[in-house]
Amino acid sequence: MSKKNVTINQFPVIITLPVLWGHMDAFQHVNNVIYFRYFESARVEYFTCTRLMEIMQKTSIGPILAATSCKYIRPLKFPDTILVGARTLWISKSEMEQEYAIHSTKQNRIVATGTGLIVAYNYQKQSRADFPEEFTEKLKEVDVNVNFRA
């Protein structure tokens, strides 16, 4: 994580999701696998806001998740509504690292944080690629604090 005291309002893309009864496990809290689904939903919304999903339709170049992590801070339980934030910490020609946070409205705090390493991938050629310039330009508008690496 980039900062110790992360707050949800530090993320340029935030989605709202319900915690469903079916997300719970036998230990009466949200199953750890579900957190990665929450991150995925925020990641897809981020790529929609930065037009990468639209650009992928034209270029066949899109994101592929190379690695991901989650730090569980407090248990999440039904019923609740969560805010899931996504932001990009850095981006290079072909890779980017994102950060995620899950904020429980019931607990009024961050309950989990995570990261994702995303690689640009040409789905038609089935090989690594560079991110399209159209995407990186839009990303600058959406996520103004992103660090661009050579």
C-alpha positions in Angstrom: 0.0 0.0 0.0 1.2 3.5 -0.8 -0.1 5.1 2.4 -0.7 3.9 5.9 -4.0 5.6 6.5 -5.9 5.1 3.3 -9.3 6.6 3.0 -11.9 5.8 0.4 -12.1 9.4 -0.9 -8.5 9.1 -2.1 -9.6 6.8 -5.0 -10.7 8.3 -8.3 -13.0 5.4 -9.1 -15.4 4.2 -6.4 -18.3 1.7 -6.8 -21.0 0.8 -4.3 -21.9 -2.8 -3.7 -24.2 -4.7 -1.3 -22.7 -7.4 0.9 -24.9 -10.4 0.0 -25.9 -13.2 2.4 -24.3 -15.6 -0.1 -20.9 -13.9 0.4 -20.8 -15.2 3.9 -19.0 -18.4 4.8 -19.3 -20.9 7.7 -17.3 -18.5 10.0 -20.1 -15.9 9.6 -18.0 -13.3 7.7 -17.5 -12.6 4.0 -15.4 -15.4 2.5 -11.8 -14.2 1.6 -12.3 -15.1 -2.1 -15.2 -12.6 -2.4 -12.8 -9.7 -1.7 -11.1 -10.4 -5.0 -14.4 -10.2 -6.7 -15.0 -6.8 -5.2 -11.6 -5.7 -6.4 -12.4 -7.1 -9.9 -15.6 -5.1 -10.0 -13.8 -1.9 -9.2 -11.0 -2.7 -11.7 -13.6 -3.2 -14.5 -15.3 0.1 -13.6 -11.9 1.8 -13.6 -11.1 0.4 -17.1 -14.6 1.5 -18.3 -14.0 5.0 -17.0 -10.6 5.1 -18.7 -12.1 3.7 -21.9 -9.8 0.7 -21.9 -12.7 -1.7 -22.4 -13.9 0.3 -25.4 -10.3 0.6 -26.8 -9.9 -3.1 -26.4 -12.8 -3.7 -28.9 -10.9 -1.7 -31.5 -7.3 -2.8 -30.8 -7.6 -6.3 -29.2 -5.2 -4.9 -26.5 -6.6 -5.0 -23.0 -5.7 -5.8 -19.4 -4.7 -9.1 -18.0 -4.2 -9.6 -14.2 -0.7 -10.9 -13.5 -0.7 -10.8 -9.7 -3.0 -9.7 -6.9 -3.0 -9.4 -3.1 -5.4 -8.6 -0.3 -4.8 -7.4 3.3 -7.8 -8.3 5.5 -8.1 -5.6 8.2 -11.5 -6.3 9.7 -14.2 -8.9 9.1 -17.0 -7.9 6.8 -20.5 -9.2 7.5 -24.0 -9.2 6.0 -25.9 -6.9 5.9 -23.7 -4.1 4.8 -23.0 -1.8 1.8 -19.4 -1.3 0.7 -17.6 1.3 -1.3 -14.7 -0.2 -3.3 -12.1 2.2 -4.6 -9.5 1.7 -7.4 -6.6 3.7 -8.4 -3.3 3.3 -10.3 -0.1 3.8 -8.4 2.2 3.6 -11.4 2.1 2.7 -15.1 4.8 1.9 -17.6 4.5 1.1 -21.3 3.1 -2.4 -20.7 2.4 -2.8 -16.9 0.6 -1.0 -14.2 0.0 -1.5 -10.5 -3.3 -0.7 -9.0 -4.4 -0.3 -5.4 -7.9 -1.1 -4.0 -9.7 -0.4 -0.8 -13.0 -1.7 0.6 -14.9 0.7 2.9 -17.7 -0.7 5.0 -20.5 1.8 5.5 -21.8 -0.1 8.5 -18.3 0.1 10.2 -17.4 3.5 8.6 -13.9 2.3 7.9 -11.6 0.6 5.5 -11.9 -3.2 6.1 -9.5 -4.5 3.4 -6.9 -3.2 0.9 -5.2 -4.8 -2.0 -3.1 -4.5 -5.1 -3.2 -5.8 -8.6 -0.4 -6.0 -11.2 -2.0 -5.6 -14.7 -0.2 -6.3 -17.9 -1.2 -5.0 -21.4 -2.1 -8.0 -23.5 -3.0 -8.4 -27.2 -5.8 -10.9 -27.1 -5.7 -11.4 -30.9 -2.0 -12.2 -31.0 -2.0 -13.8 -27.6 1.1 -11.8 -26.5 2.2 -9.0 -24.3 1.7 -5.5 -25.7 2.0 -1.9 -24.9 -1.0 0.1 -23.5 -2.6 2.1 -26.3 -1.8 5.8 -26.1 -5.5 6.6 -26.2 -5.8 4.7 -22.9 -2.9 6.4 -21.1 -4.1 9.9 -22.1 -7.6 9.1 -20.7 -6.0 7.6 -17.6 -4.2 10.9 -16.9 -7.6 12.6 -16.8 -9.3 10.1 -14.6 -6.4 9.3 -12.2 -4.4 12.6 -11.9 -2.0 11.3 -9.3 -0.7 8.3 -11.3 3.1 7.9 -11.6 4.3 7.3 -15.2 7.4 5.2 -15.4 9.7 4.9 -18.4 
